Amino acid sequence: MAWLGPGSLMRDVAVVCNGEEISYAGPASEAPEADEMLELDGFMMPAAADRHVHIGLSDPAAVLVGGVTAVRDLAWPADRIFSLADASEGPSFNGPLIRAAGPMLTAPGGYPVGESWAPPGTGLEVRSADEARSAVEELAGRGAGQIKVSLNSDAGPTPDDATLVAICTTAASRGIPVTAHAQGKGEVERALGAGVTELAHTPWTESLSDSLLDMMAKSMRIVSTLDILSFGRDTPEVRTALDNMRRFIAAGGAVFYGTDLGNGAVPPGIHVGELGLMRQAGLGAEPLMEALVRGPLAEGAPADLIGLTENPLEDLGAFESLVLVVRNGQVAWVRPEG
């Protein structure tokens, strides 16, 4: 059985790869001939993408064999992360494809400057709208796939409104989305008003109003990162986040899977605990899979897929029975027999 994407749960499926792309995905009886064949007795689906990691605090190889073939790094020193992202494009790289934001834009002395987890250069301090515009242009020129801005008023100063707007408008002019770490009273409202397109975490420091969540749902998406608020426990923070996410989803908001890998005891690869919390927040079985995967298995899509022994649409525990990982049309890992 296979889940190829929304509305495509099928039996007796074949996926044919032409190099790094899929050339066919559908009924096995209609598949073109292939030079090599790998049979899977189990469940096939697209590989996962983690939209919030700090890959420098983890092991890329472990991420890949855990079923995640693409990640977005959301804050690391520019010289280190952009070179690693370039390397991830090569056939010899033992890890997922990496898309990177580079350093997090912040106010002088603002988060994450000086944080124990953040090497020097993880935060890029901007003092004005002009400096913000220059910083965005520089990061865009180095290949940033998104811009991240710190709106963590609980930990220190944040960019003023003019600077925040300059970040968003400059990024928009380059076609680059802006994601924000919004922590502290009123910071989500500031992000929404300035044109931030994504929150790097589900808001957890305060209960957001229904009217605010309705407005957010029209122009923002949220990356989940729920388990870092609980690590398997019941905490006030995760309860607040779950309630915010539940109402955001009900308002039609888009949620994507992300773990903040590198932050505490987050396992590399597909994190079943994170998915379980997203399910608690109201995502049904198929929308949850959509939030998790890099994209559907379809002609022209990246040839990234995973094999499991069971159907995760019925039981999320199936992700603990991973047997196959394919990245760029090549077998990256297969579970040994016995």
Secondary structure, DSSP 8 states (H G I E B T S, - for coil): -EEEETTEEESSEEEEEETTEEEEEEEGGG----SS----SSEEEE-EEEEEE-GGGS-HHHHHHTTEEEEEE-S--HHHHHHHHHHTTSTT--S-EEEE--SEEE-TT-TTTT-TTS-TTSEEE--SHHHHHHHHHHHHHTT-SSEEEEEETTTS----HHHHHHHHHHHHHTT--EEEEEESTTHHHHHHHHT--EESS---SS---HHHHHHHHHH-EEE---GGGTTTS--HHHHHHHHHHHHHHHTT-EEE----BTSSS--SS--HHHHHHHHHTT--HHHHHHHHBSS---TTSB--EEEESS-TTT-GGGGGGEEEEEETTEEEEE----
